[in-house]
Amino acid sequence: MRLNGKVAIVTGAGSGFGEGIARRFAQEGARVVVNDINVQGGERVAGEIATAGGKALFLRADVTRGAEWAGMIGAAETAFGGLDIIVNNAGWTHRKKPYAEVTEAEFDKVYAINVKSVYLSALHALPVFRRRGGGCLVNIASTAGLRPRPGLTVYNSSKAAVILMSKSMAAEFGPERIRVNCVNPVFSADTALSAEFAGGAITEEVRQRYLAT
């Protein structure tokens, strides 16, 4: 098992990509902190991992708040003896619509969840990683940050920020054996945000159109 003995926090792990990541990490031997604000989903995922023989702990924490990051990392160390990996998967978008219709509150929420959370994760993980002689941050961005679509300009730009932040983090943290990777998924019809990206119900036509572009 490739992650045997490792401790990982996966944010937004109560459904979608995060759920899949948490399950796979557990299958590979990691002890996983399942994070989400969705208590029902997070507890379900952590419980099913444990039932399957893995080790998982659910923690509800708001990834836009530094104090909650500090608490979550401390809880991971207490429960599992350390921290090796953070997967910044939690994300949010406003519904697809013209740029001028996006509210200031929606802009702030997109950037808080998609960008600020990445900053906070590293800020609070760095002391732990340094004590342990290294660590790994995996930031989930999007192909939207490389090849944007109209109607999602604020979301697109937030993911472009994550991509560049990841590159800069890698350059800065690499000499300390702290690896930073960025993953850019394409559209999936099976996440909680799918209908927001599409601006409505997910039909086969919508799915194929996204995959084609």
N, C-alpha and C positions, 0 to 999 in steps of 0.2 A: 504494500500500500504506500503510495507516494507521499502522503501527508501524515504518516504515522507519527504520533507524538506532538504534532503541531497544534497550536491553538489559534482559532480564527474567529473573527467577528464578521458577520455578513449582515449588512443593513438592508432594510426593505425585504426581508427574507420570509415574510408571511404569505407570499404569493409570487407568481410570475418567475422572472429570471432569478431573483434572490432565493426563492424556494428551491429551484433547481440547483443553484450553486451550493446552497447549504447541504442539500441531500448528497450531492456528489462529493463534497469535501468530507462529509462523515463517512461515506463509503470508502474513501481513500485513507481513512484512519484519523482524520482531524477531530479534535474536540471543538464543537461549534457553538458560538453564541449567536442565537437566532434573534435578530433585532427587527422590530417593527413597531409602529404605533397602532397597528391592527392587532389587538390582543388575541382575539379569537383565532386569526390566521397564524400568528406567531406561535401560540401555544400548540396548535394542531401540528405544525411542522416539527417543532421540537419534540413533541410527544411521539410522533410517527418515526422520527429518527431514532429515538430511544427504544421504541418497540422493535425496530429492525436490528437492534444490537449496537447502535452508535451512541455517542455521547453528545448531548446537546442541552443547552440552557436557553430558555427564552427570557429576554430582557426588553421591556418597553422603554424606549428612550427617544427623545426628540433630537434628531441629528443636527438641528440648527442651533442647539444650545451647548456651549462649551462645558458647563457644569454637568450636563447629562452625559457627554462624552467621557469626562473624567470618571464619573460614577460607573459607566459601562465598562471602561477599561479596567478599573479597579475590581469590579465584580468578576471579570474574566480571569484576572490574576488570582483572586481569592478562590474561585471555583476550580480552575484548571492549572494554576501554577505559573501562568505567564501569558504572553501574547506574541504571536509570530506573524500573523496575517490579518489585514483588514481589507475587506471587499466593500468599497463604497458603491453600493447598488441602489440605494434609495433615490428616488427621483420623482419629479412632478412636472406637469405641463398644464397650461391653460388650454381650453378647447380651441381647435383650429378656427381662426377667424382673422379678419383684416387687422393689420398692425395698429391702426388708429383706434380700434375697439378694445385693445388690451388695456386693462386698468393698471394703475400704479400698484395696487395691492397684489394683482396677479404677477406683475413683474417682480416685485419684492419676494413673493413666495417662490417663484421659479428659481431665482438666484440664491435664495437662502437654502433651499433643499438641494439643488443641483451643484452649486459652487461652494457656498460657505461651509457646507458639511464636509467637503473634501479638505478644505483648509483646517477646520477644527479637528478632523480625524488625525491628520499628521501632527498638528500642534501638540495634541495630547498623547499620541503614540510615540513620538520621537524619544522622549526620555526612557521609555520602556525598551524600545528597540536598541537604543545605545547601550543600556545596561546588559542586554542579552547578546550584544555583538552583531546585531543585524535584524532585519525584518523585511516585510513585504507589504506594499500597498497596491491594491488592484482597483483602479478607478473605472467604473462603467460609464462611458460617454455614449456616443451614438454616431451612426453614419450621418446624421443630421448636422453634426458639427463639421463635417467635411463637404457634404453635398446637400445644402439646405433646400427645403421646399417652402413655397409661399404659405402664408397663414400661420406659421409657427416661428416667426423671426426671433422672438424672445427666447423660446426654447432652444432653437438652433444655436444662437449665440452663447447660451449658457453651456452647451455641450462643447462648443469650440473652446470655451474658456477651460473646461476640464481637460481637454486634449493638450493644450499648451501648458497648463499648470502641471500636468503629469510629466511632460518632457522636461520642464524646468526642475521639478522635484527630483527626477531621475539624475539630472546633471549635478544637482547640489548634494543629494543624499548618497549617491553611489559610492563615493570614497569611504563611507562609513558602513558599507555592506548592507545598505537599506535599498532594496530594489523597488522600483515603481513601474507598474505596467498600466496601460490604458487599453480597454476593450471597447470596440465600437459595434454594437449589435445593429442589425437592420430591424425594420418593423416586425413585430409579432402580434398576431391577433389574440394572443392568449394572456395578455397582461392587463392589469387594472386600468392602465392609461390608454389602451388601444382605441377606444371610442373617442377619446379626447383628441388623439392624433388625427383620426379620420374625420372628425367633425360630425360624427353620427354613428349609426349602426355599422358593424363590420360585416360586409357581404363578401362573397367570393370575388366579385368584381373589384371591390376596394382592396382586398388582399393582393390580388394579382397586379393591380396597378402600382401598389407600393413596392412589391418585389421587383417589378420591371424597372423602377426608377432608382 
